Amino acid sequence: MRHALLALLVLALPAAARAETAYSLGNGAVRLTPTLQFDADAGSYFGQNRPGGFRPGANLRRGYLGFEASVGEDVTFAFAWDFGGDPNDHSDLYEAWVGYSGLGIGTLRVGAYEPRHMLEEASSSRDLLFMESAAATNLASGLASGDTRLAIGLEANGERWTASGYVTGGLASQPNSWGQRGLVGRVTALLPAPEGLVAQLGVNGAYQFRPGDKTDPQSIALSDYPELRLSGRQLLDTDAVRASNAWAVGPSFSAGLGRFYAQAEYQRIGVETEESGGRQVQAWYLAGAYTLLGQPRRHDAEDGTWKRPTPEADSAWGAWELAGRYSAAELRNGPVLRGGAQRIWTAGLNWYPTETLAVMLNYQNGILRLDEENRRFQAIGLRLSFSL
């Protein structure tokens, strides 16, 4: 089924690229916009110093197909199904939500979606610097936000600021998690800066005050892939820890100056364990990019994020971008939290032939420090992406 769908999507890309991107229904009362994102990934690991590590792989990382519609001036709703997934094959709901902006203070959004939590979480996946978000983003968002999160929230913005807050439940794609309860919030502001420099400072937080997983109602686990979704193994993993609540909080910074772009985030993560009380761990990353050809990344005031480079109107070469990132995660604190530590250097080359197509090449050099061993690895990842 997965391979048949993959072939169908590949055949549909040229037609989709030529199609109108919005349709009016009911004499313009409803405006319908199809949504499609297709990310096909492949890659391999090498240079591993121990057996039983990460394996090469290929998968349809994302296969979103759906629509977004507006009714009048104040009501918006969206639905999308994900025919892709992680290395563990699955097909699930991606989003289903209704938004209302007639309150005069922002947009109230209810349903299953990805809350605007951290910088990389608030961004569309098509605008990320690398094939995957940093471990800091994935670890913190796993508590109370992330894809398909059941949530009710308010999102507001001005010319130089954004603010969002949510009450969240579990993940729509994981029925066992529906008993979870949490709070998520994010605030950003543009800083005073010289002409040509756009700099944004933000702070965000997440609090899971009821774990609520049916398989283990009083446990919390912190884990992540090695910043690629090629292998199903997660060696950076605390396993399930008996806990009553967990939280994550930290600042973010992003800035653009001409063709240069930089971003950084830090997360302090706390877990209230039953065995040894409150324990804290941390994760962070630094990343930068330079646009070689095309229009560089630009700030989006609506959600406090940055849109990817775009080709010049008269260019046959598209847009090209070089990127680098250093990511660190420390999940060790006492006898209960023994999740290991991870350090990864990533280099990326991104090519955007058109505004709807992208090709991403990532190289990683990383190390995992576990209780009884250190695991070194290198990896190459390649993504072909199409989105409307």
C-alpha positions as MATLAB code, in Angstrom:
seq = 'MRHALLALLVLALPAAARAETAYSLGNGAVRLTPTLQFDADAGSYFGQNRPGGFRPGANLRRGYLGFEASVGEDVTFAFAWDFGGDPNDHSDLYEAWVGYSGLGIGTLRVGAYEPRHMLEEASSSRDLLFMESAAATNLASGLASGDTRLAIGLEANGERWTASGYVTGGLASQPNSWGQRGLVGRVTALLPAPEGLVAQLGVNGAYQFRPGDKTDPQSIALSDYPELRLSGRQLLDTDAVRASNAWAVGPSFSAGLGRFYAQAEYQRIGVETEESGGRQVQAWYLAGAYTLLGQPRRHDAEDGTWKRPTPEADSAWGAWELAGRYSAAELRNGPVLRGGAQRIWTAGLNWYPTETLAVMLNYQNGILRLDEENRRFQAIGLRLSFSL';
ca = [
       0.000    0.000    0.000;
       2.790    2.437    0.927;
       4.678    1.824   -2.341;
       1.513    2.197   -4.437;
       0.742    5.524   -2.749;
       4.328    6.692   -3.237;
       4.088    5.975   -6.977;
       0.723    7.754   -7.180;
       2.072   10.860   -5.485;
       5.126   10.971   -7.770;
       2.871   10.775  -10.836;
       0.593   13.473   -9.418;
       3.344   16.040   -8.735;
       3.483   17.640  -12.209;
      -0.313   18.027  -12.344;
      -0.444   19.381   -8.792;
       2.257   21.925   -9.555;
       0.171   23.302  -12.431;
      -3.144   23.282  -10.525;
      -4.843   26.314   -9.071;
      -3.951   26.559   -5.397;
      -7.295   27.973   -4.225;
     -10.929   27.526   -5.148;
     -14.019   29.586   -4.356;
     -17.268   27.830   -3.476;
     -20.769   29.156   -2.847;
     -20.220   32.420   -4.745;
     -17.045   33.079   -2.791;
     -18.493   32.360    0.654;
     -15.993   29.493    1.105;
     -12.393   29.586   -0.087;
     -10.772   26.159   -0.285;
      -6.996   25.610   -0.541;
      -5.611   22.101   -1.115;
      -2.605   21.134    1.002;
       0.008   18.615   -0.042;
       3.442   17.832    1.316;
       5.546   14.941    0.115;
       8.937   14.246    1.768;
      10.803   11.160    0.546;
      13.942   10.367    2.584;
      16.853    7.985    2.112;
      20.213    7.661    3.804;
      22.847    5.541    5.474;
      24.957    5.394    8.645;
      28.665    4.603    8.640;
      31.718    4.972   10.854;
      29.971    3.278   13.787;
      32.436    1.973   16.341;
      30.080   -0.629   17.847;
      27.705   -3.237   16.394;
      23.946   -3.053   16.838;
      23.721    0.645   15.992;
      21.700    2.587   13.443;
      20.724    1.072   10.111;
      20.309    2.650    6.664;
      16.805    3.214    5.430;
      14.351    4.932    3.103;
      10.833    6.073    3.859;
       8.029    8.421    2.982;
       8.694   10.761    5.902;
       5.621   12.872    5.165;
       2.706   12.383    2.835;
       0.228   15.057    3.895;
      -2.904   15.386    1.794;
      -5.783   17.631    2.811;
      -7.238   21.107    2.626;
      -7.640   24.391    4.473;
     -10.823   26.425    4.063;
     -12.069   29.826    5.204;
     -15.728   30.728    5.692;
     -16.309   34.453    5.654;
     -13.792   36.593    7.509;
     -13.565   34.814   10.846;
     -13.800   31.024   10.474;
     -11.062   28.726    9.208;
     -10.881   24.965    9.301;
      -8.405   22.364    8.079;
      -8.075   18.633    7.621;
      -5.104   16.550    6.499;
      -4.148   12.878    6.541;
      -0.540   11.731    6.757;
       0.189    8.767    4.495;
       3.861    8.862    5.489;
       5.489    8.459    8.872;
       8.595    7.584   10.845;
      10.721    4.495   10.165;
       7.864    2.598   11.856;
       5.344    2.397    9.014;
       1.966    4.001    9.718;
      -0.779    6.163    8.250;
      -2.713    8.525   10.513;
      -4.578   11.770   10.959;
      -2.229   14.740   10.784;
      -4.572   17.620   11.611;
      -8.260   18.440   11.986;
      -9.064   21.821   13.519;
     -11.373   24.850   13.488;
     -10.196   28.431   14.040;
     -12.228   31.509   14.948;
     -10.723   35.015   14.715;
     -13.811   37.125   15.494;
     -12.878   37.733   19.122;
     -10.687   40.715   18.326;
      -7.758   39.374   20.361;
      -6.383   36.674   18.066;
      -7.435   33.284   16.725;
      -9.018   30.611   18.880;
      -8.076   27.179   17.515;
      -9.622   23.852   18.586;
      -8.867   20.341   17.381;
      -5.819   18.233   16.524;
      -2.807   20.199   15.270;
       0.758   21.264   16.092;
       0.750   24.128   18.627;
       3.100   27.059   18.066;
       5.422   26.082   20.868;
       9.125   26.399   19.994;
      10.783   28.095   17.025;
      11.072   24.877   15.011;
       7.628   23.702   16.173;
       5.956   26.946   15.107;
       7.622   26.695   11.683;
       6.267   24.601    8.866;
       8.409   21.506    8.279;
       9.015   22.789    4.723;
      10.927   25.760    6.185;
      13.312   23.839    8.479;
      17.043   24.268    7.971;
      17.646   20.518    8.106;
      15.802   17.302    7.408;
      14.832   17.032   11.084;
      14.487   19.330   14.072;
      17.160   19.349   16.767;
      16.880   17.007   19.759;
      16.085   19.973   22.025;
      12.922   20.655   20.036;
      11.785   17.045   19.908;
      12.424   16.337   23.592;
      10.580   19.430   24.848;
       7.674   19.218   22.421;
       7.089   15.571   23.306;
       5.738   16.648   26.701;
       2.677   18.652   25.665;
       2.839   19.773   22.015;
       4.066   18.283   18.720;
       2.219   16.930   15.679;
      -1.442   15.839   16.016;
      -1.744   17.227   19.556;
      -5.312   17.581   20.814;
      -5.493   21.216   21.910;
      -7.492   24.371   22.418;
      -5.446   27.548   22.167;
      -5.309   31.262   21.456;
      -2.816   32.678   18.932;
      -2.196   36.420   18.583;
       0.366   38.658   16.921;
       1.272   42.257   16.180;
       3.821   43.874   13.885;
       6.709   43.036   16.242;
       5.420   40.321   18.559;
       3.588   36.988   18.753;
       1.951   35.179   21.665;
       0.268   31.805   21.905;
      -1.071   29.615   24.691;
      -2.739   26.195   24.743;
      -4.370   23.617   26.944;
      -3.423   20.251   25.463;
      -4.323   16.578   25.671;
      -2.717   13.586   24.041;
      -1.868   12.907   20.415;
      -4.716   12.198   17.996;
      -2.459    9.644   16.288;
      -1.882    7.778   19.585;
      -5.197    6.897   21.298;
      -3.375    5.499   24.335;
      -2.138    9.026   25.119;
      -5.517   10.780   25.144;
      -5.543   10.974   28.943;
      -2.517   13.303   28.968;
      -3.028   16.913   30.045;
      -0.674   19.847   29.632;
      -0.096   23.553   29.103;
       2.022   25.151   26.379;
       2.964   28.776   25.680;
       5.275   30.907   23.528;
       6.036   34.634   23.280;
       8.345   36.348   20.769;
       9.396   39.947   20.117;
      11.559   41.644   17.512;
      14.509   43.458   19.069;
      15.605   47.001   18.178;
      18.320   46.551   15.549;
      20.261   48.471   12.897;
      18.789   48.653    9.410;
      19.114   45.355    7.574;
      19.235   43.228   10.727;
      16.089   41.424   11.915;
      16.542   39.835   15.355;
      13.903   38.004   17.370;
      13.972   36.883   20.999;
      11.488   34.361   22.347;
      10.656   32.285   25.388;
       8.533   29.158   25.560;
       7.355   26.600   28.077;
       5.506   23.294   28.331;
       4.045   21.549   31.385;
       2.615   18.025   31.420;
       0.703   17.866   34.685;
      -0.971   14.509   34.000;
       0.895   11.784   32.086;
      -2.321    9.854   31.353;
      -0.867    7.144   29.094;
      -3.169    4.093   29.279;
      -0.255    1.679   29.025;
       1.487    3.323   32.029;
      -0.563    6.215   33.492;
       2.133    7.474   35.860;
       5.242    7.430   33.679;
       7.129    9.854   31.448;
       9.836    9.031   28.908;
      12.313   11.293   27.099;
      13.775    9.959   23.852;
      14.724   10.950   20.309;
      16.141    9.649   17.043;
      19.673   10.813   16.088;
      18.185   13.835   14.217;
      17.401   11.672   11.172;
      14.420    9.326   10.756;
      16.158    6.550    8.837;
      16.583    3.930   11.570;
      13.917    2.876   14.068;
      16.379    2.864   16.992;
      16.318    5.505   19.721;
      19.443    5.095   21.848;
      19.018    8.522   23.464;
      16.270    7.260   25.782;
      15.448    7.455   29.484;
      12.889    4.623   29.162;
       9.688    5.013   31.188;
      10.250    6.866   34.470;
       7.655    6.810   37.245;
       6.694   10.465   37.524;
       3.752   12.732   38.325;
       4.612   15.648   36.009;
       7.268   17.138   33.750;
       8.089   20.544   32.317;
      10.366   22.269   29.814;
      11.232   25.944   29.490;
      13.800   27.989   27.615;
      14.689   30.930   25.376;
      15.158   31.108   21.632;
      16.985   33.558   19.393;
      16.902   34.000   15.629;
      18.282   36.671   13.319;
      18.694   37.467    9.652;
      21.233   39.849    8.128;
      21.313   39.888    4.364;
      22.115   36.379    3.225;
      23.145   35.230    6.722;
      20.709   33.566    9.107;
      21.180   32.144   12.622;
      19.005   30.535   15.278;
      19.501   28.966   18.711;
      17.339   27.408   21.404;
      17.904   26.087   24.920;
      15.601   23.865   26.967;
      15.721   23.059   30.661;
      13.628   19.940   31.253;
      12.402   18.826   34.670;
      10.812   15.538   35.724;
       9.164   15.015   39.120;
      10.122   11.387   39.722;
       8.627    9.140   42.400;
      11.962    7.595   43.378;
      14.248   10.604   43.703;
      12.116   13.757   43.481;
      12.734   16.524   40.976;
      15.423   15.879   38.370;
      16.526   18.248   35.615;
      18.267   17.701   32.281;
      18.971   19.977   29.337;
      19.273   20.251   25.559;
      20.255   23.021   23.161;
      21.487   23.807   19.668;
      23.166   26.514   17.575;
      22.510   26.743   13.828;
      23.362   29.057   10.973;
      22.874   29.324    7.233;
      24.008   31.326    4.214;
      21.945   31.729    1.037;
      24.260   31.215   -1.924;
      21.684   31.979   -4.634;
      18.143   33.310   -4.507;
      16.191   35.366   -2.009;
      17.366   34.661    1.575;
      15.219   33.578    4.490;
      12.619   36.126    5.539;
      10.846   36.723    8.838;
       7.131   35.929    9.130;
       5.502   38.294   11.627;
       2.304   36.234   11.887;
       3.841   33.256   13.672;
       7.339   34.496   14.574;
       9.208   32.121   12.248;
      11.398   32.293    9.122;
      10.432   31.186    5.624;
      12.870   29.293    3.445;
      14.840   30.885    0.577;
      13.071   31.313   -2.767;
      14.434   31.431   -6.339;
      14.879   34.718   -8.158;
      12.154   35.326  -10.738;
      14.547   35.127  -13.698;
      16.882   32.414  -12.351;
      17.203   28.962  -13.890;
      19.331   27.749  -10.951;
      16.787   28.110   -8.151;
      17.860   28.995   -4.611;
      20.812   27.366   -2.819;
      21.568   27.394    0.907;
      24.445   26.150    3.073;
      23.638   25.323    6.714;
      25.389   24.039    9.835;
      24.240   23.010   13.303;
      25.693   21.814   16.605;
      23.177   20.035   18.820;
      23.568   18.729   22.380;
      21.257   16.794   24.697;
      22.045   15.635   28.234;
      19.534   13.143   29.671;
      21.563   11.975   32.680;
      20.821   13.012   36.253;
      21.102   10.565   39.136;
      20.163    6.877   39.204;
      16.671    7.360   37.709;
      17.349    9.453   34.591;
      19.928    7.441   32.633;
      19.054    8.424   29.083;
      22.582    9.160   27.888;
      24.090   12.227   26.240;
      24.194   13.102   22.546;
      26.326   15.514   20.514;
      25.829   15.941   16.762;
      27.458   18.161   14.151;
      25.305   18.535   11.028;
      26.124   20.139    7.678;
      23.434   20.737    5.090;
      23.107   21.785    1.458;
      19.590   22.793    0.407;
      18.437   23.364   -3.163;
      15.078   24.948   -3.942;
      14.563   24.631   -7.741;
      11.100   26.217   -7.434;
       8.918   27.509   -4.603;
       7.287   24.070   -4.329;
      10.303   21.765   -4.687;
      13.270   21.166   -2.392;
      16.245   18.808   -2.286;
      18.119   18.518    1.039;
      21.454   16.809    1.641;
      22.580   16.360    5.279;
      25.833   15.011    6.731;
      26.090   14.137   10.443;
      28.975   13.377   12.761;
      27.807   12.387   16.219;
      28.518   10.628   19.486;
      26.215    9.021   22.042;
      27.557    8.642   25.580;
      25.650    5.851   27.302;
      26.184    4.226   30.703;
      28.655    1.595   29.607;
      29.758    2.680   26.154;
      30.321    5.533   23.751;
      28.849    5.141   20.276;
      30.219    7.183   17.403;
      28.491    7.462   14.062;
      28.333    9.363   10.809;
      25.382    9.618    8.470;
      24.291   10.893    5.075;
      20.643   11.785    4.469;
      18.853   12.919    1.312;
      15.340   14.339    0.981;
      13.175   15.092   -2.036;
      10.313   17.380   -1.037;
       7.276   18.755   -2.795;
       4.699   20.997   -1.122;
       1.777   23.222   -1.979;
];
